[in-house]
Amino acid sequence: MKTWNGYMRGINLGGWISQCPREQSHYDSFITEKDIQAIASWGLDHVRLPIDNDVVSDEEGRFTEGIKYVDHCIEWCRDNGLNIILDLHKAPGYAFYDPNSTLFEDAHVQDTFINLWREFAARYGGSSDFVSFELLNEVVDAESSLWNSLVRRVICEIRETAPDIKIVIGGIRWNSASTLELLNPPYDENIVFTFHFYDPFLFTHQGAQWIKPLSRLAMLYPGNIRDYRRTVKKLNSYDSEYFTVPEMGRDYLVRRMSPALSMAKKYDVPVYCGEYGVILSAPADSAVNWYRDIHSIFEEYGIARAAWTYKSMSFGVVNWPGDTAEQIIRCL
């Protein structure tokens, strides 16, 4: 399996120009060069920058003044020896949290989406030595054929001006590892497959106020597998594999990640875990256990990755209390 050198250990900058207050004071203060310097000091090699289209572009996909924040971040990364992935987190007609997305139904919206990526390619395509593109964050329930068709159109446009920039593509169902098999074979040698990893979900999202069944949940990791089975039965949802493994722990994580590894091997393509993390409401000791296990898996299998997320957003690595943050940072 190919490794993605330069993007092996990173972190997301969620909440800055994506899923954020639409206020200039926020844009000017949430992330500054000091944050990029801190990330570089941890020994990481890149950041993933989630971007909402309406922060940086107009309704036709043309850049607005807001693109200066992307420019600043790229400059800071270059000056501090970090690579960067530009992740389109919210796109024309699409957001992973919006059930009324129109991107896969409306031809005009698709043209706007393509126009926006044409703008990105023209502006940043010449910096392929340290900049990469991620086409869209977490496609949820679109037909894989529709997503594959749109991916090919966008790649063809990008390649007109950025022939060798790395392009990151994920599967449907929230970038599930199991849906990478539904993607078409890589368009060229500069494609990277991505997946997100928050398993066991009952643990990593316990106490999440935006997921009502989990809002009062309390779980440990590794914990007792019987507790996971009992909880999932009560919720009548989530991961059936709790009933197929003898215990919760590292082997379970590998099993859940294995479809992504299989596709990387099949196509000899780098695989990238663009998001992984534990909610701040989880027990700190268990969170450290989870990060240690997943770090060891990433290292064993040569998986590039970026933790979710640097700060705030309910998952901020630097927001863990006491020495927990330092322990987790050592596991990134």
TORLUM-765785 format. One record per atom (N, C-alpha, C): residue in three letters; y negated, x, z. Coordinates in steps of 0.001 Angstrom, whole numbers, plus 500000, padded with zeros to 6 digits. Each point is the difference from the previous one (the first is absolute). Layout:
N
ALAYXZ ...
END
This chain:
332
MET501193500841500000 MET498807499159500000 MET498753500879500000 LYS499039499668499152 LYS498758500759499947 LYS499173499759501257 THR499321501033500442 THR499020499841501068 THR498603499981499397 TRP499075499378500715 TRP498631499885499505 TRP499130500980500759 ASN499989501235499543 ASN499259501050500685 ASN498516499669500057 GLY499419500233501173 GLY498588499697500214 GLY499759498636500600 TYR501073499200500076 TYR499883498653500564 TYR501146499722500979 MET500474501043500648 MET501161499845500862 MET499663499420501371 ARG498789500287500502 ARG499637499536501344 ARG498544499537499978 GLY499804498681500153 GLY498645499477499900 GLY499760498831500929 ILE498820499415499864 ILE499636498843500815 ILE499060499106499210 ASN500049498709500285 ASN499139499021499354 ASN498624499943500670 LEU499023499603499209 LEU498651499747500505 LEU499722498497499935 GLY500940499215500507 GLY499860498549499978 GLY498801499525500803 GLY499391498911499523 GLY498917499372500747 GLY498612500521499691 TRP499896500987499106 TRP498685500558499662 TRP499367499219498852 ILE500568500113498802 ILE499488499229498863 ILE501076499029499506 SER500843499591500932 SER501020498984499730 SER500270499237501287 GLN500222498678499895 GLN500237499175501186 GLN498957500319501071 CYS498743499874499637 CYS498929500499500847 CYS498786499081499970 PRO499079500167500955 PRO498726499281499935 PRO499220500445498769 ARG499402499061499310 ARG499196500344498822 ARG498584500331500450 GLU499880501152500690 GLU498721500425500548 GLU499812501490499746 GLN498815500374499543 GLN499735501406499698 GLN500128500866501241 SER499601499466501152 SER500090500792501230 SER501457500376500294 HIS500918499094499677 HIS501424500310500175 HIS500431501074499009 TYR499675499831498736 TYR500390500988498984 TYR499474501392500355 ASP498781500057500564 ASP499364501286500262 ASP500542500699501245 SER500707499268500855 SER500376500595501291 SER501496500019500290 PHE500780499105499388 PHE501407499876500382 PHE500780501280499703 ILE499794500576498824 ILE500591501287499635 ILE498879500924499531 THR499957501198500578 THR499052501017499578 THR500757501293499717 GLU499293501020499578 GLU500683501263499716 GLU500665500578501242 LYS499466499716501186 LYS500632500492501228 LYS501412499466500148 ASP500232498752499577 ASP501352499438500056 ASP500926500735499042 ILE499512500298498812 ILE500812500731499025 ILE500306501397500522 GLN499034500629500646 GLN500234501309500596 GLN501057499934501089 ALA499973498940500816 ALA501001499844501055 ALA501391499848499400 ILE500105499177498963 ILE501300499789499346 ILE500526501310499426 ALA499140500774499372 ALA500414501295499456 ALA500460500935501117 SER499352499911501161 SER500357500888501117 SER501384499688500561 TRP500509498780499739 TRP501348499647500452 TRP501088500641499146 GLY499609500615498892 GLY500986500591499106 GLY500517499053498944 LEU499353498843499842 LEU500404499058498952 LEU499478500503498655 ASP500579499452498916 ASP499593500490498675 ASP499276498972499146 HIS499930498726500461 HIS499305499013499178 HIS499618498773500813 VAL499134499179499407 VAL499706498675500528 VAL500266498967498904 ARG500335498810500412 ARG500086498843499110 ARG498803499118500319 LEU499168499753498992 LEU498765499238500186 LEU500155498591499453 PRO500221498993500862 PRO500028498609499534 PRO498601499554499571 ILE499926499335498847 ILE498723499603499399 ILE500062498520499630 ASP499015499234500423 ASP499852498615499547 ASP499091499983498781 ASN500428499319498959 ASN499240500037498749 ASN498581499490500153 ASP499783498986500856 ASP498658499430500098 ASP499037500883500789 VAL500503501072500609 VAL499120500982500631 VAL499455500968498960 VAL500790500283498953 VAL499643501069499061 VAL499709499520498578 SER500230498710499703 SER499826499545498614 SER499493498568499942 ASP499535499609498812 ASP499518498635499796 ASP501130499112499482 GLU499653498798499582 GLU501014499024499589 GLU500669500349498685 GLU499447500945499268 GLU500599500424498735 GLU500731501338500123 GLY500096500510501229 GLY500705501254500197 GLY499172501234499736 ARG498679499861500008 ARG499112501152499807 ARG499529500503501368 PHE499966501308500163 PHE499606500573501275 PHE498587499611500399 THR499818499782501290 THR498698499722500596 THR499627501157500921 GLU498916499839500727 GLU499539501067500893 GLU501048500375501044 GLY500874499042500344 GLY501001500250501025 GLY500986501107499665 ILE500086500381498730 ILE500933501055499614 ILE499600501329500629 LYS498766500084500501 LYS499560501258500618 LYS500857500354501207 TYR500586499000500670 TYR500832500305501160 TYR501304500677499574 VAL500524499606498861 VAL501165500692499445 VAL499597501418499597 ASP498841500130499360 ASP499507501325499617 ASP499888500917501222 HIS499425499474501076 HIS499829500800501207 HIS501356500457500541 CYS500952499075500070 CYS501306500333500565 CYS500708501064499159 ILE499912499859498695 ILE500603500995499116 ILE499353501367500216 GLU498696500018500138 GLU499295501271500231 GLU500428500619501327 TRP500066499170501045 TRP500407500515501307 TRP501430500541499964 CYS500880499283499317 CYS501381500467499897 CYS500081501325499252 ARG499290500094498896 ARG499989501256499231 ARG499499501154500861 ASP498924499767500734 ASP499404501066500800 ASP500870500406501184 ASN500900499120500417 ASN500844500284501160 ASN501477500197499647 GLY500267500185498708 GLY501341500359499571 GLY501019498885500064 LEU499554498753499881 LEU500905498854500021 LEU500081499362498622 ASN501174499519499655 ASN500163499144498825 ASN499699498561500399 ILE499855499120499007 ILE499628498615500287 ILE500643499046498998 ILE500476498870500511 ILE500506498905499169 ILE498995498859500060 LEU499532499560498836 LEU499134498826499922 LEU500889498781499845 ASP500102499229501076 ASP500892498838500058 ASP499185498728499834 LEU500231499270498915 LEU499312498726499803 LEU500657498964500901 HIS499395499784501156 HIS500597499164501045 HIS499751498516499738 LYS498824499695499481 LYS499658498647499562 LYS499464500137498585 ALA500521499189499090 ALA499688500136498580 ALA499383498712499468 PRO499444500024498805 PRO499554498747499393 PRO501141498978499998 GLY499766498876500640 GLY501005498946500009 GLY501212500263500847 TYR499958501018500866 TYR501207500282500782 TYR499684500672501335 ALA500656499515501056 ALA500063500669501296 ALA501331499612500630 PHE500652500933500660 PHE501337499741500533 PHE500006498889501045 TYR498844499714500601 TYR499912498969501030 TYR499513498654499458 ASP499751499908498684 ASP499444498785499403 ASP501067499255499189 PRO500444498836500457 PRO501034499259499261 PRO499488499378498700 ASN498692500042499775 ASN499421499383498808 ASN499582501026498946 SER500659501135499970 SER499669501038499026 SER500262499512498577 THR499168500481499069 THR500090499545498607 THR500310501132499026 LEU500159501215500487 LEU500159501153499126 LEU501149499850499015 PHE501087499416500414 PHE501176499931499144 PHE500046498739499138 GLU498923499205500074 GLU499952498758499242 GLU498837499939499019 ASP498958500744500270 ASP498742499870499263 ASP499770501249499141 ALA499950499828498682 ALA499847501134499075 ALA498663500708500203 HIS498949499224500259 HIS498690500619500207 HIS499996500862501256 VAL500621499525501057 VAL500077500780501240 VAL500786501285499763 GLN501060499922499225 GLN500762501203499670 GLN499148500993499212 ASP499196499501499082 ASP499113500890499248 ASP499003500689500931 THR499500499255500990 THR499072500584500966 THR500692501078500823 PHE501222499730500408 PHE500810500974500741 PHE500159501288499185 ILE500303499845498730 ILE500175501158499117 ILE498672500719499791 ASN498917499242499846 ASN498681500614499855 ASN499649500860501212 LEU500342499492501184 LEU499704500750501216 LEU500754501321500020 TRP501271499972499611 TRP500750501252499975 TRP499515500930498886 ARG499483499414498929 ARG499391500837498969 ARG498786500747500574 GLU499239499309500856 GLU498859500629500658 GLU500445501132500931 PHE501046499743500789 PHE500517501035500899 PHE500453501227499201 ALA500705499755498898 ALA500517501100499189 ALA498869500831499407 ALA498961499327499517 ALA498878500714499400 ALA499244500826501027 ARG499900499481501213 ARG499203500671501027 ARG500767501113500715 TYR501304499776500231 TYR500754500944500835 TYR501203500646499309 GLY500257499618498771 GLY501181500514499306 GLY500008501503499829 GLY498816500605499980 GLY499920501447499844 GLY500304500765501267 SER500258499293501095 SER500284500648501289 SER501464499830500394 SER500879500009499014 SER501417499748500269 SER500657501084500836 ASP499314501123500222 ASP500563501044500857 ASP500009499594501469 PHE499165498994500382 PHE500045499564501405 PHE499745498496500185 VAL499870499255498913 VAL499810498543500064 VAL501155499307499291 SER500511498916500618 SER501041499172499384 SER499590498539500094 PHE500624499155499177 PHE499687498572499949 PHE501197499174500478 GLU499738498985500813 GLU501024498997500349 GLU499533498655499463 LEU500770499428499072 LEU499522498871499203 LEU499681498756500806 LEU500821499669500985 LEU499772498764500745 LEU500828500005501278 ASN499380499630501088 ASN500672499961501289 ASN500810498719500180 GLU501263500154500302 GLU500873498915500460 GLU499957498738499140 VAL500552500096498818 VAL500267498785499224 VAL500997499172500799 VAL499712498733500200 VAL500817499199500928 VAL501099499235499281 ASP499638498973499256 ASP501036499103499479 ASP499918499774498495 ALA499324500865499276 ALA499971499850498542 ALA501365500305499403 GLU500288499417498846 GLU501217500354499288 GLU499933501470499604 SER501105500704500188 SER499993501432499710 SER499666500277498538 SER500397499099499102 SER499703500201498578 SER498493499965499742 LEU499277499120500697 LEU498551499917499848 LEU499331501271500526 TRP500480500476501128 TRP499450501218500580 TRP500300501198499093 ASN501216500110499508 ASN500352501111499106 ASN499135500003498737 SER499751498829499456 SER499180499899498798 SER498574500464500256 LEU499428499575501130 LEU498637500390500339 LEU499925501498500295 VAL501006500514500686 VAL500045501439500293 VAL499931500814498710 ARG500789499614499025 ARG500015500762498752 ARG498642499956499300 ARG499360498836499987 ARG498689499894499370 ARG498982500910500689 VAL500010500000501327 VAL499038500806500741 VAL500262501489499778 ILE501264500401500064 ILE500323501411499800 ILE499540500470498627 CYS500228499196498990 CYS499582500385498646 CYS498493500214499933 GLU499233499151500677 GLU498552500164500025 GLU499607501275500744 ILE500600500217501161 ILE499667501183500785 ILE500314501272499226 ARG501115500003499306 ARG500430501203499295 ARG499070500386498844 GLU499164499075499554 GLU499044500326498949 GLU499008501071500451 THR499631499969501277 THR499006500956500505 THR500533500883501127 ALA501137499638500578 ALA500574500781501104 ALA501491500191499732 PRO500335500867499054 PRO501386500110499545 PRO500980500545501028 ASP499500500741501001 ASP500945500632500920 ASP499785499636501459 ILE499137499026500286 ILE499794499615501399 ILE501237499263500506 LYS500344500212501255 LYS501137499308500595 LYS499643498531500227 ILE500917499103499611 ILE499808498561500168 ILE501111499468500890 VAL499603499354501085 VAL500921499518501023 VAL500249498510499805 ILE501290499611499985 ILE500378498613499721 ILE501023499537501030 GLY499776498810500551 GLY500946499418500950 GLY500652498751499459 GLY501059499571500658 GLY500692498783499617 GLY499346498763500587 ILE500600498855499756 ILE499493498737500531 ILE500458499836501450 ARG499684498850500593 ARG500351499680501391 ARG499448501050500958 TRP498685500163499939 TRP499292500892500929 TRP500452501460499885 ASN500244500461498788 ASN500435501388499787 ASN501311500301500727 SER500877499044500001 SER501298500186500642 SER500791501107499319 ALA500717500788500795 ALA500872501036499440 ALA501072499378499112 SER500434498800500339 SER501099499362499279 SER499594499459498638 THR498687499920499714 THR499569499447498711 THR499583501072498995 LEU500111501255500354 LEU499715501051499020 LEU500951499921498817 GLU501192499469500241 GLU500975499884498914 GLU499547499016498932 LEU499004499154500300 LEU499500499032499037 LEU498915500576499102 LEU499548501208500300 LEU498996500642499150 LEU500646500555498738 ASN499223500021498916 ASN500469500669498793 ASN500099501502500249 PRO500794500708499210 PRO500068501460500134 PRO498608500610499886 PRO499776501148500616 PRO498674500624499964 PRO499478500173498580 TYR498732499701499816 TYR499355500082498676 TYR499961501434499492 ASP499749500943500898 ASP499957501419499636 ASP500307500824501241 GLU499828501316499893 GLU500380500893501098 GLU498970500026501125 ASN498912499267499866 ASN498960499983501037 ASN499931498682500751 ILE501150499368500133 ILE500111498750500755 ILE500661500283501346 VAL499506499334501033 VAL500566500081501344 VAL500344498587500455 PHE501205499793500532 PHE500379498710500569 PHE499623499967501487 THR499473498869500448 THR499593499888501396 THR500645498800500679 PHE500171500116501311 PHE500465498884500823 PHE499284500082501341 HIS499969498876500717 HIS499445499960501348 HIS501132499774500991 PHE499806500502501224 PHE501115499956500946 PHE499505499668501402 TYR500385498800500463 TYR499643499548501337 TYR501227499444500732 ASP501153500593499750 ASP501221499535500657 ASP500273500805501268 PRO500613499364501015 PRO500252498563500089 PRO498702499228500222 PHE499787498992499179 PHE498748499253499992 PHE499732499347501357 LEU501055499562500680 LEU499826499384501313 LEU499374500975500985 PHE500263501287499819 PHE499415501015500866 PHE498605500403499534 THR499856500344498732 THR498725500567499529 THR498869498990499977 HIS500335498705499966 HIS498957498966499933 HIS500004499067501214 GLN500625500407501074 GLN499988499166501203 GLN498570499826500497 GLY499664498777500365 GLY498650499721500481 GLY498969499808498917 ALA500414500023498725 ALA499049499806498901 ALA499462498571500037 GLN498715499862500217 GLN499428498676500157 GLN499962499226498687 TRP500113500695498861 TRP499978499318498708 TRP501398499541499559 ILE501012500298500824 ILE501366499529499728 ILE500452499243501249 LYS499800498702500013 LYS500171499209501217 LYS501357500188500676 PRO501127500027499259 PRO501294500167500682 PRO500133501323500754 LEU499211501005499616 LEU500108501313500642 LEU498898500256501024 SER499077499070500137 SER498796500251500801 SER500301500206501480 ARG501111499463500495 ARG500362500151501407 ARG501260500847500186 LEU500407500666498960 LEU501234500762500022 LEU499816501326500741 ALA501068500458500666 ALA500003501314500655 ALA501345500657499723 MET499985501117499240 MET501231500679499606 MET499886501496500282 LEU501158500640500198 LEU500075501440500194 LEU500654500654498796 TYR499749501300499824 TYR500697500775498986 TYR500475501300500625 PRO501306500379499846 PRO500976499253499216 PRO500350498628500590 GLY500113499896501292 GLY500326498708500586 GLY501448499615499780 ASN500357498850500521 ASN501364499495499892 ASN500108499106498770 ILE500971500270499144 ILE500152499208498778 ILE500218498534500307 ARG500605499710501169 ARG500219498590500364 ARG498674499269500199 ASP498987500728500495 ASP498678499384500160 ASP499397499649498639 TYR500204500879499020 TYR499499499717498651 TYR500741498798499403 ARG501310499960500172 ARG500773498881499446 ARG499610498687500652 ARG499841500031501317 ARG499640498782500720 ARG498617499513499570 THR499069500931499813 THR498635499635499608 THR499954499453498586 VAL500718500638499078 VAL499945499544498617 VAL500660498626499852 LYS501012499741500781 LYS500604498660499984 LYS499002498959500500 LYS499291500353501048 LYS499013499075500557 LYS498899499698499001 LEU499575501028499260 LEU498931499821499018 LEU500501499390498698 ASN501306500096499771 ASN500621499481498781 ASN499364500604498746 SER499761501310500060 SER499369500673498860 SER500163501497500145 TYR499421500723499045 TYR499955501447499985 TYR501366500622499714 ASP500266501185500484 ASP501014500899499469 ASP501426499647500423 SER500838499619499028 SER501398499698500287 SER500806501258500298 GLU499465501178499644 GLU500754501233500227 GLU500122500347501476 TYR499291499314500862 TYR500217500194501429 TYR501451499686500358 PHE500651499200499179 PHE501379499584500293 PHE501034500872499292 THR499556500971499228 THR500935500843499250 THR500008501441500481 VAL499151500326500972 VAL499989501360500553 VAL500460499954501448 PRO500702501036500462 PRO500517499993501372 PRO498927500200501053 GLU498884500655499629 GLU498932500248500960 GLU498683500184499260 MET498911499838500742 MET498685500244499428 MET499659501473500157 GLY499405500583498949 GLY499620501402500079 GLY499845500617498633 ARG500119501297499934 ARG499717500763498796 ARG500872499565498822 ASP501276499745500226 ASP500888499606498901 ASP499570498681499378 TYR499492499102500826 TYR499489498730499480 TYR498808500250499083 LEU499096500890500396 LEU498832500300499174 LEU500427500584498656 VAL500960500910500023 VAL500482500589498751 VAL500584498929499097 ARG500768499087500574 ARG500608498938499195 ARG498934499144499331 ARG498957499665500725 ARG498937499163499442 ARG499199500735498921 MET499956501314500096 MET499249500807499053 MET500828500409498778 SER501307499866500094 SER500904500557498989 SER499783499464498578 PRO499598498727499795 PRO499757499565498613 PRO498917500820499296 ALA498975500410500730 ALA498951500824499398 ALA500550501378499633 LEU500835500550500858 LEU500595501302499715 LEU500909499927498785 SER500712498889499871 SER500909499826498862 SER499227499958498678 MET498873499279499976 MET499219499907498773 MET499339501335499664 ALA499571500721501022 ALA499408501318499754 ALA501020500929499361 LYS501228499913500479 LYS501061500838499439 LYS500371499551498593 LYS500072498694499781 LYS500385499467498704 LYS499051500453498897 TYR498702499932500279 TYR498995500313498977 TYR499402501398500159 ASP500456500747500994 ASP499445501323500278 ASP498485499928500098 VAL499542499071500836 VAL498577499734500167 VAL499648500208501476 PRO498813500541500303 PRO499605500110501408 PRO499877498615500632 VAL500323499917501283 VAL499855498746500728 VAL499031500238501156 TYR499144499000500227 TYR498889500139500942 TYR499959498791500927 CYS500027500242501299 CYS499841498920500969 CYS498512499883500314 GLY499344499066499334 GLY498545499900500071 GLY499467499414501282 GLU500857499308500757 GLU499609499472501305 GLU501210499985500916 TYR499785500396501236 TYR500983499836501072 TYR499248500131501311 GLY500448499297501033 GLY499294500103501267 GLY500466498977501015 VAL499429500090501184 VAL500341499129501127 VAL498724499404500564 ILE500021498719500258 ILE498838499303500544 ILE499674500511501401 LEU498721499996500334 LEU499547500557501263 LEU500456499191501212 SER500477498787499798 SER500486499192501113 SER501446500318500369 ALA500653500882499269 ALA501372500415500323 ALA499983500974501173 PRO501120500118500731 PRO500068500996501084 PRO499822501414499449 ALA499165500785500648 ALA499652501320499489 ALA501218500913499869 ASP500865500029500995 ASP501175500880499936 ASP500890499631498823 SER500166498721499767 SER500820499547498873 SER499351500367498673 ALA498677499905499942 ALA499298500371498767 ALA500234501468499676 VAL499931500857501003 VAL500246501428499782 VAL501440500215499525 ASN500950499286500597 ASN501402500109499555 ASN500130499654498524 TRP499332498928499585 TRP500078499538498614 TRP499384501026499055 TYR498826500501500341 TYR499352500997499144 TYR500842501268499899 ARG500640500399501075 ARG500837501193499944 ARG501187499792499072 ASP500619498831500090 ASP501150499718499136 ASP499592499946498530 ILE498932499290499723 ILE499628499849498592 ILE499494501320499429 HIS499340500802500802 HIS499571501324499546 HIS501214500851499623 SER501035499944500824 SER501190500804499703 SER500677499542498711 ILE499945498692499719 ILE500580499477498759 ILE499177500453498799 PHE498690499870500096 PHE499134500454498907 PHE500244501478499695 GLU500120500798501044 GLU500216501428499805 GLU501367500278499387 GLU501031499323500476 GLU501360500232499496 GLU500119499657498524 TYR499376498893499580 TYR500167499522498631 TYR498846500382499075 GLY499032500731500496 GLY498886500440499160 GLY499121498872499513 ILE499705499033500883 ILE499210498826499634 ILE498524500240500314 ALA499155499872498981 ALA498554500045500208 ALA499564498727500727 ARG498908500088500769 ARG499636498820500793 ARG498569500067500503 ALA499501498814500424 ALA498693499883500648 ALA500100498919501064 ALA499690500353501234 ALA500085499052501113 ALA498884498964499901 TRP500317498799500460 TRP498996498940500154 TRP499692499882501479 THR498790500311500402 THR498862500466499247 THR499235500940500912 TYR498925500590499530 TYR499267500996500780 TYR499415499411501286 LYS499239498893499876 LYS499429499389501199 LYS499813498498499806 SER499945499291501127 SER499786498542500030 SER501098499267499232 MET499715498824499485 MET500943499214499197 MET501292499667500749 SER499981500006501339 SER501159499708500855 SER501088501069499956 PHE499858500993499126 PHE501007501047499848 PHE499398501407500100 GLY498748500120500402 GLY499324501285499948 GLY500687501079500822 VAL500418501060499342 VAL500700501082500673 VAL499143500612501104 VAL498702500175499738 VAL499148500641501004 VAL499658499058501152 ASN500382498736499908 ASN499673499030501034 ASN501084499840501058 TRP501114500725499862 TRP501026499952501040 TRP499461500658501268 PRO500316499464501174 PRO499422500517501250 PRO500665501298500457 GLY499303500707500883 GLY500537501195500616 GLY500402501046498986 ASP501155500642500248 ASP500472501040499076 ASP500908499438498913 THR500143498666499950 THR500855499391498982 THR499486500309498600 ALA498683499933499809 ALA499437500293498681 ALA500371501409499563 GLU499884500970500879 GLU500341501380499647 GLU501472500131499643 GLN500859499315500748 GLN501438500051499708 GLN500296499402498629 ILE499348498902499667 ILE500223499349498707 ILE499445500864498881 ILE498825500563500187 ILE499408500856498951 ILE500936501162499679 ARG500663500538501001 ARG500949501089499748 ARG501201499547499176 CYS500227498683499945 CYS501133499447499257 CYS499635499588498570 LEU498741500138499614 LEU499578499548498675 LEU500414501008498934 
END
